[in-house]
Amino acid sequence: MNRDEFFREATIRICGNLEIEQALFATLGFLRITIPIDIIILEYFDESIEAMRTLAKATPDGGEVVDLVTPISEKAKQQAREKYGLKTDIIHFRNPHEEKLATELLNFHRITASSLLVM
């Protein structure tokens, strides 16, 4: 599958359902064909509380809507600002246990990972 086809197919799954948990589950199933991925978590940095807010997640067993707040330490926020800036679209933590922000997110969600992609 070429790059354009891959992104078109991924987009179809992301946008193919108004129920976010079902869209994430379909996307995860598609991505698992070519990428070693075990979980997708949809979250964003909520500036009003300076924490990550989790909206939904998907595993190979299914998707679910959640409402979780992941506290982020000042040290992790500062390290991320210094290394990645404030308006970074994509961060790939190749060694997530060496980065405070990645470690805090993984620990909160009780996930063990060899890499972490944040978009």
C-alpha positions in Angstrom: 0.0 0.0 0.0 1.5 3.4 -1.0 1.5 6.4 1.4 -1.4 8.2 -0.2 -3.6 5.1 0.0 -2.6 4.5 3.6 -3.5 8.0 4.7 -6.8 7.9 2.7 -7.8 4.6 4.3 -6.8 5.9 7.8 -8.8 9.1 7.2 -11.9 7.1 6.1 -11.8 5.2 9.4 -11.2 8.2 11.6 -14.0 10.2 9.9 -16.2 7.2 9.2 -18.3 7.3 12.4 -19.7 10.0 14.5 -19.3 7.9 17.6 -15.6 8.6 18.5 -15.0 5.3 20.3 -16.2 3.4 17.2 -14.0 5.6 14.9 -11.0 5.0 17.1 -11.6 1.3 17.2 -11.9 1.1 13.4 -8.7 3.2 13.0 -6.8 1.0 15.4 -7.9 -2.1 13.5 -6.6 -0.6 10.3 -3.3 0.7 11.7 -2.6 -2.7 13.3 -2.2 -4.2 9.8 1.0 -2.2 9.2 2.1 -0.7 12.5 2.7 -2.4 15.9 0.1 -0.5 17.9 -1.9 -1.6 20.9 -3.9 1.4 22.0 -5.2 4.8 20.8 -6.1 7.4 23.3 -7.7 10.6 22.3 -6.8 13.4 24.7 -5.9 17.1 24.6 -4.1 19.6 26.8 -6.9 21.5 28.6 -5.3 24.9 29.2 -7.9 26.0 31.7 -6.8 23.3 34.1 -3.2 22.7 32.7 -3.8 19.0 32.4 -4.5 16.4 29.8 -8.1 15.5 29.3 -8.9 12.1 27.9 -12.0 11.8 25.8 -11.9 8.3 24.4 -9.7 5.2 23.9 -9.6 2.1 21.8 -7.8 -1.3 22.3 -8.1 -4.4 20.2 -11.1 -5.4 22.4 -13.1 -2.2 21.5 -13.5 1.5 22.0 -15.0 3.5 24.8 -15.8 7.1 25.7 -14.1 8.3 28.9 -13.7 11.5 30.8 -10.4 11.5 32.6 -8.1 14.3 33.7 -4.4 13.4 33.7 -2.5 15.8 35.9 0.9 16.9 34.5 3.7 18.1 36.8 5.3 21.4 36.3 8.6 19.7 35.6 7.0 17.7 32.8 5.3 20.7 31.2 8.6 22.7 31.4 10.6 19.9 29.9 8.1 19.5 27.0 8.0 23.3 26.4 11.8 23.5 26.2 12.2 20.4 24.0 9.2 20.6 21.8 7.8 24.1 22.0 4.2 25.1 22.8 2.5 24.5 19.5 4.0 21.1 18.4 1.6 19.0 16.3 3.5 15.7 16.6 5.9 14.4 19.2 7.5 10.9 18.9 8.9 9.8 22.1 11.4 7.1 21.0 12.3 6.3 24.6 9.3 7.4 26.5 10.7 6.5 29.9 13.4 9.0 29.5 10.9 11.9 29.1 8.9 13.2 32.1 5.7 14.0 30.1 5.6 10.6 28.4 6.3 8.8 31.7 3.5 10.6 33.5 1.0 9.9 30.7 1.9 6.2 30.5 1.9 5.8 34.3 -1.5 7.5 34.5 -3.0 5.1 31.9 -1.1 2.1 33.3 0.6 1.5 29.9 4.0 0.0 29.2 5.4 1.2 25.9 8.6 1.1 23.9 7.6 4.2 22.0 4.8 6.8 22.1 3.4 9.0 19.4 1.5 12.1 20.5 -0.4 14.0 17.8 
